[in-house]
Amino acid sequence: MTTTMRPFHPSDLPGMYRVCLLTGAAGQDATALYRDPELLGHVYCGPYPTADPDLSLVVVDAQGVAGYVVATADTAAFQAWCERAWWPVLRTRYARTDDPGDGTQDHVLRTRLHEPDVAPAPSDAPAHLHIDLLPRLQGQGWGRRLIAGLADALRARDVPGVHLGVSAANARAIAFYEHLGFRRETTYDWGHRLVLDLRRDSY
Ligand SMILES: CC(C)(COP(=O)(O)OP(=O)(O)OC[C@H]1O[C@@H](n2cnc3c(N)ncnc32)[C@H](O)[C@@H]1OP(=O)(O)O)[C@@H](O)C(=O)NCCC(=O)NCCS
């Protein structure tokens, strides 16, 4: 089978969760950081295609789902949807826990489920995204194609811009985003918020 980019299908979710975990430590494999391998996906992947399946794209090769972009067109509406339809069940399943002191980070994401990030989006970039590709697909243009495909879908909805958060430790991703035309909007202690202006013809 040739490697293909296509719209999200619900059967992609387990593979997307796997990709999320295998790239979840500032672009590197996060498997050793989490006792529960689904937690990262619950926070950073699953809610997006569940809330708005038309804004998720996957890259699939002979071994399965190997990359994706997930997004929302309207961050505030997405946060409200998560409060209503996503977090309540997960809050019942995942109680807050203390740091076990062994380096695992489940407690951080369990807290995030109960106290989600509700930072307002930049006024010119109400959309936000997450993109992840397994190492076997990196550096072959799939990241650019996923961003371009999402940008087309957002422009079709007259969305003026899209933002994302990236860890300061993920120098490779920052360079990728800036190469594609994302600009640094805010710098935090953990990293940067980057914005892409979708009203420009190209990036
Ligand atoms: C970051 C990531 C999405 C980039 O996707 P990719 O498929 O590897 O990148 P592409 O091959 O599509 O590169 C697109 C362009 O960016 C450029 N680029 C990519 N990485 C770059 C880097 N580190 N420095 C400079 N340019 C870079 C490429 O040269 C290419 O340029 P061109 O199209 O003008 O020739 C991908 O590597 C990835 O998923 N990494 C692991 C998970 C991750 O870090 N996700 C982001 C979390 S915020």
The ligand as a Gaussian input file, in Angstrom:
#p B3LYP/6-31G(d) Opt

LIG

0 1
 C        7.301000      18.492000      13.331000
 C        6.705000      17.627000      12.205000
 C        5.194000      17.749000      12.231000
 C        7.223000      18.142000      10.855000
 O        6.690000      17.326000       9.821000
 P        7.645000      16.697000       8.705000
 O        6.831000      15.859000       7.827000
 O        8.813000      16.061000       9.378000
 O        8.146000      18.006000       7.919000
 P        8.126000      18.175000       6.321000
 O        8.972000      17.099000       5.727000
 O        6.736000      18.281000       5.845000
 O        8.838000      19.577000       6.176000
 C        8.168000      20.681000       5.576000
 C        9.159000      21.778000       5.354000
 O        9.692000      22.200000       6.618000
 C       11.097000      22.118000       6.582000
 N       11.564000      21.658000       7.872000
 C       11.143000      20.565000       8.531000
 N       11.822000      20.446000       9.677000
 C       12.693000      21.499000       9.702000
 C       13.678000      21.917000      10.606000
 N       13.924000      21.261000      11.732000
 N       14.397000      23.035000      10.312000
 C       14.154000      23.729000       9.189000
 N       13.223000      23.363000       8.268000
 C       12.509000      22.264000       8.542000
 C       11.420000      21.072000       5.529000
 O       12.728000      21.266000       4.995000
 C       10.346000      21.324000       4.499000
 O       10.710000      22.423000       3.695000
 P       10.204000      22.552000       2.149000
 O        8.808000      21.979000       2.093000
 O       10.232000      24.026000       1.886000
 O       11.167000      21.759000       1.338000
 C        7.129000      16.141000      12.367000
 O        8.528000      16.039000      12.258000
 C        6.668000      15.509000      13.651000
 O        5.540000      15.073000      13.754000
 N        7.556000      15.408000      14.663000
 C        7.264000      14.698000      15.906000
 C        6.032000      15.207000      16.646000
 C        6.086000      16.685000      16.913000
 O        7.108000      17.249000      17.313000
 N        4.924000      17.333000      16.715000
 C        4.755000      18.756000      16.966000
 C        4.373000      18.971000      18.378000
 S        4.062000      20.694000      18.712000

